[in-house]
Structures are given as C-alpha cells and as structure tokens.
Amino acid sequence: MYYPDVPALEPEELDLLCHEYLEHNAHLDPALADRLGVKRGLRNPDGTGVLAGITNVSSVIGYDKTPDGAVVPIPGRLVYRGIDIDTLAAEADNHDRFLFEEVVWLLLFGALPDREQHARFCKLLEHHRELPRGFADDMILNSPSPSIMNKMARSVLAMYSYDEHAEDLSLPNILRQSVNLIAELPTMMVNAYQIKRRVYDRSSMYFHLPTEGQSTAEHILSTYRADQKFTHEEARLLDLCLLVHADHGGGNCSTFTCRVLSSSGTDTYAAISAAIGALKGPKHGGANLKVMHQLDYILEHVENPADDGEVREFLRKILRKEAGDGSGLIYGMGHAVYTVSDPRAQILKNHARRMAYEKGYDEEFEMLCSIERLAPQIFAEEKHGPKKVCA
C-alpha cells in the first residue's frame, strides 16, 4: 500500500481524545428533534424524503398521496425537462445511437439539441477531454488514492489553480467551467483508476490519448482498457448508464450539497468537488460499491444461489445484523422517493441481462434479481412498517 509518511497519534493519545469526546458529547434526545420539527436524516415520519428545494430540471416521482396525507406507492418515474427517461432510453434503442451528449444539452438548456447543435456540442466536449499540461503528473500520478471518487473530487478542486477566471461567477464563465468539467471528468476518472491499478492493485497501467470522433461512453472504454477494444453493445450500455444517472432532482444528497455551497457564492470547483464528496458516501452513490461487495459476500456464503429459501434466510440474517458488515442493510434496496420501482434500475436491468450472460456473470445477475425480488417481502416482515422498498 502507498501512503505518505505522516506522524501518527499513539493509541493511548487517541483513546484519551475519544474518551473526552464521548464524555462531553452526548447524543441529542430524539424527542427534541420531533418537538422542534427537525427532520432527522432528511426523512419525514412516513419515510419519504424531505422536500429540499424546487427545480424544473428534473422530477423524481415515486408515490402519490391521499387527501389525508397517506403515501400511495406507484411505479417510479424520472423526468428530464418534461421528458420521461423511458422515452429517452427508447429513443436511443430504436435508433441505435448514443444519447448522453443530447441529454446533457437537454439538462443544461431545457430542450433537446437540433442536429447542428448536437454536432457542435459533441465536438466541444471532444476538444476539452485532455487535462491541462502537467495536471495528470502533479495531481494524479504523484498523489494516488485507493478511492477513485476521492481522486476525482481532489482533481476537480485542483482545477481552480489552472483557471485564471476561477472566481468569476458570470453565466458565460460558469457555463465554460461546467462544460469543461463534463468533458474532463471521464478522463480524470480513468486516470485515477489507472494509477490505483498500478499502486494499490499492483497491476499495469495504461494512459491512452482521446480518440477523435468518439462519444463520451466510447472515450471511457477506449482509455480504460489496455487494448482500447470494446463492442458497440458495451458502449451503448455504458451510454445508457450515463443517461439514466445524468440528473436526479434537486434534493438528492450530492445535488443538494452543490446547491448549498453555490448559495454561499463560492467557486464552481469547490461546489462540484463537495458534491462528488457527497456522492462518494455509501448511503448515496457509494452504495454501488457496497452492493458489489455484499453480492460477493452473499455468493460466498449461500450454498445454492438458486434456492429462494436459502437466499431469503440469509437476507433475513443480514437485516437482523447477524451476517454481513453488521449494518443491517441490504445495499441497493430502499429509496427516499421510489417505492414500487426505480425506473433507472428497470431500464438497466432489461439491457444488462444479455451482457451479463455474454460475459459470464449470469450467476451474479440472477442473484441480484433474487435479492430484488425477495428483499421487499423480508423487509416488510422484519421491519413491520408501511414503507415499501425497491431496488
């Protein structure tokens, strides 16, 4: 493992500090939060998420409410600027095309681009994918991180030093910064992954230059892989992943974090870096890694993955904190808004099945499907609450 030499606190010193903290920082009485109307965990008493702001960029819809305020679960919907993501995904499928760049334009400006706007925007992103001279050496190679998200947040924050107009909050400048970051972040991500492979995984790393004429999804795959080879189907699936995760309302943790920092008048790089830090958390975007780790754990401990009874009982043990990491969480299950289904999961599931079987991940895919199917019932039995959960 690579870590710089830094003085460490002696265990006795750390124990003393922890003792002092715990002695003088008692937890607040939950009744006090209820009395003052504080929404702990940004949740309402019925389990729904707290309304944190208003936006016309995207809408997350997961339930209706009766006149008396009771939650009525419904299939989830995600709407970008008035267009359902199911419609966008179908458009990409029907015409076998990459749609992420068009969705970025849609989210930024409010309408889908025409052919000329789309072509110019793709060229704009393509021309800004390379990082500033010396940036990869100084910020990525010379200061590796075991966490790609940590490295991306640090890299975005460091871009401040490469921008002579970093503090300019005018619309033209913020748009310039934002478009540049949209183009550069995939390169930052791949570079961070490559140095992680070299330093922490003890594997070879490869730094490929961007290829002219590629979509964002194709650019990621061609710079991520040693031989730069990928199939059209792989690139289309990645493009779909980018599409469905492009935005998720104004109240999710990372977006809300960005809005909080932006409201102070700080610079673009500080706000986006903080948002990435929030996205990294295991109760937000970082749950993806938790899902994969827990999936491996379940497959190691369940003798017959095709036996619903055995899978059901093991999931029950996880909820009871008798197995797993002791959190009592089935990662990937449950959402602040979605109740019956998450539209992103439904779209990706339909497209990922064939890819999983082609790549030899059929056992993993079927186990995820079993967890998705069995966990809501187990959750209802163990938690005895009205809240519905979905993948």
N, C-alpha and C positions, 0 to 999 in steps of 0.2 A: 504494500500500500504506500502511496505517496502522500506525505503530509509535511509541510514545512516545520522546521524546528521552532517550537514556541514553548515558553515556560508553562508548565502545568501546575495547577494547585495540588498541594499534597492532600491525600484523602482526609486527614484529620482536619485540615483547614476547611475543606468543602463540607464535611459533616457539621462543623461548627456553624457555618453560614446557613446550611439547610435548617439546622435546629433553630437558629434565631428567626429565620423567615417563618417557619411553621408556628413558632410560639406567638408571634405578633401579627400574623395574617390569617385569622380565622375566616372560614367561608361565610359568606353572607347567608342569612336565613332566606330560603326560597319564598317564604310567605311575604317578605318585604318586597320582592320583585312583583308578586301578584298584586299587592296592595297599591304599589306605585304605577302599575300598568306597564312595567318593563317586560318586553318580550324576550325571554331568555332563549338563547340560541336562534334568535330571529324567527321564532315559531309562534303561531297563535295556539291557544289551548286545544284546538281541534287538530293540530298537527300541520296545518297549512302554513306556507311561508308568509312572512310579513311583507306587505306592500311597501317597497323602499323607494319608489320613485315612479315617474311617468316617462314613457318613451314611445315614439312612433316608429322606431327602427325595427323591433321585432316583438312578437307576443307569444307567451308561453301559456297554453290553455290545458288544464288537467282536470278540472271539475266545474260543476255548476253549484249554485246554492239555492236552496228553497227560500221562500219569503221569510221564514223564521230563522234563517242563517245556517241551516244544516247543510253539510257538504254532500254533494251528489257526484260520485265518481263517474267519469266519462273517459273514452279513449283520448289520449293526448294529441295535441296539435302544436306545431311550431310554425309561426308565420313570419316571414321576412317582408317587411314593407308591403303587407297586404297579400303576399303570395305564399301559399302553403308549401312547406318543403317537400311534401309528397308530390306536388305539381312540378317543382324544380327537378326532383330526382327522376320523375317520369320523363321529363324533357331530355335530361341527359341520357337516359336509357333509349328512348325512342329514336334519338338522332345519333347515338353512339359518340358523344362528344364530352369534352372536359368543360365543366361549368363553374369551377371555383372562381375563376377570374371575373366572370359575369356576376356572380353572387357578391363578390367584394364590391364591385361597382354599384350594384343594387343597394347594398347596405350603406355605402358611403353617400350616394347621391339621390337615392329614392326611387329610381326606375332602372329597368334593365337597359344595358347599352345597345345602341344600334351597331351594325356591322363595322362601321368605321371607328366608332368609339372603342369597341371591343378590341380591334386590331391594334389601335394606338396604345391602349392600356396594357395589353399583353407585352408590347414592345417596351413600354416604360418599365414594367416590372423586370423584364429580362435584362435591361441595361443597368439595373441597380442591384443585381444579385451579388455581385462581388463586394467584399468588405473593403474598407479603406486600407491603404498601404500600411503594412506593419501591424494591423489590428489582430489578425489571426495569431501571429507570433506573440505579441505582447499580452493579449487578453485571454487567449485560449491555450496555445501550446505551452506557455511559460507558467500558467496557473491552472492546471487541470482540476476537475471536480468529478467526484463519483456520481453526482446528480446532474443530468443534462438540463433540467429545469433551472437549477441553481446557476449553472453556467450561462444559460440564456438570459436570466434576469440580470446577472452581473454584466454581461456583454451589452445589453440594451442600455443599462445605466452608464457604461463607459462610452457609449456613442456620443454622449454630451461633449466629451473632450475633443471630438472630431467634427464638431458643428459650431462654426463661428456665430451662428444665429440661434443657439440653443435656447435662449431665454425669450425669444420673440414669440409672442402669443397671438399674432395676427392669423387670420384664417388662411391666407396663402402659405405662410410658413408652417403652420400645424399640418396642413394637408401635405406639404412637401415631406415633412418629417414622417408622417404616418404612412404615406405610400412607400417611402424608402424602407421603413421598418417592415412593412408587409413583404417587400422584395428580399430584404436581408435576413429576416428571421429563419427561413428554411436553411440558409447557408450557415448561420450561427449554430443551429440545431445539429446539422450533420457534422460540422467541425467539432462541436462539443462531444458528439458521440464517438468520433474517430479517436480523439485524444483520450477519452475514457477507455476505449478498447485497448489502446497502447499501454496506458499507465496502470489501470486497475484490473483489466481483464487479461493482460499480458498477451495480446493478440496484435497482429499487424494493423497498421492504419493507412488510409489512403486519402489524399486530398486531390479531388478531381476538379477541374475548372468547369464552370457552367457551359452547357451546350446550347448553341443558338437554336431558336425556334421551339423550345420545349415549354410545356405548361408547368405550373408550379409542382404538380404531382410528379411529372416526369423528371423535373430537375432534382427533386428529393431522391428519387430512386436511382438516378444515374450518378449522383455524387455520393450516395450512401453505400453502394455496392462496389466491391473491388473491381469486378469486371465491367461495371456500368450497364449490365444487361438486365432487362426486365420485359415483361409481356405487356401488351396493351391492356389486358384484363386486370393485371396488377395495378397499373397506373390509373385505370378507371375506378377501381375500388378505393384507392387512396384519394383520388379526387372527390369521390362521394363522401369519404370520411371528413375531408376538409370542408365540404359543402355543408354537411349537417352540423358541424361544430363551429361554423363561422360566427354565429351570434346566438345568444340565449337569453334575451330580455335584459332589462336594466337593473334587475335586483339580484342576480346571481353574485356570488361572493367576489369573484375577480373583477367583474364589470363594476360592481358597487365600489370596490376598492379604488379602481381607477377614477371613478366619479368623485369619491371623497378627496383624493389627492388633487384632482383637477380643480375642485372647488376652492382650493387654497391658493390657486394661481401659480402652482409650481410648474416646472417644465415638462414637456411630453415624455422625455426619457425616464424621469423619476416616476411619473404616473404609470407608465406601461410596465416598468420594472417591478413596481409594487404589485400590479395586477398579476404578473407572472408568478410572483412570490405567493400570492393567494391561491392561484390556480394549482400550484405545486402541492398544496396541502392534501393529505389523504382523505379529508372529508369533502374535497372538491375534485378538481381534475386529477390529483394524485391517486384517487381511488382506482384508476385504471391499473396502476402497478399493483395495488393491493389485491385487485381481482385476480391478476395473473399469478401472484404468489399464493393466494388462497386456493386457486384452482389446482396448482401443482400439489399443494398440501392435501387437498381432498383426494386427488387421484392416487397419491401415495398411501393413503390410509383407508380407502374404500376398496375392498377386495373385488367386488363385482360392480363396476360403474353402471351396468345396465339394470341393476336391481333397484327399483324405485324405493323399496322398503329400506334397504341398507343406506342409500343416499339420504332418504328422509330422516332416518335416525341420526346420521352423522351431522346433518344440518341442524337438527334439534340440539345436539351437543354443543355445536358452535354458538347457537343462540343462548344457551344456558351457561356459556363460558367454561364448559368442560372440555373443549377442544379448540384448536386454533391459537390465536395470539392472546386470548383472554379478553378481547374487547366485547364479545357478544354480538359482533356484527357479521352479517353475510354481505361482503363487499359487492357493490354493484346493484344491490336491491334497496329500493326506497328512494323517494324523491320528495322535495318540498312542495312541488306542484303536481307532477304527474301521479295518477292514481291507478288507472286501469292499464295504461301502456305509455311508453316513451316512444314518440314517433321516430326518433333517431335510431333507437335500437331496432325497431321494426324494419326500417329501410335497410340498415346494415346487415341484419340477420338474413334477410332474403337474398342479399348479394354475396354474403360471406360463406354460405353453406358450400357452394360448388368449389370455391377457392380452398376452403379447409380440407375438403376431401381430396382435391388435386394435390395438395401439399403434404398430405399425410397427417393432418391434425383433426381427423374425424372423431377420435375419442375425446379430445378436448372440446370440440364443438358440441358434441352430443351431451357431454357433462354440463356445459354451460346451459344448454337447452333444458336439461333436467332441473338444474338449480332454478332457472327462470320459472319453470312450471310448478315446482314443489314448494319453493320458499314462501310464496304468499300465504298458502294454507298453514304452513308451520308457524309463520309469524303470527297469524291470527289466533292460532291455538295457544301459543306461548305468551303472547303479549295481552290478549283479551281486550284489545282496543278496537275502535271503529275504523282506524286509519288503514287504508289499503296500500299495499306496496307493489311495485312493479320493477322490472329490470330497466 
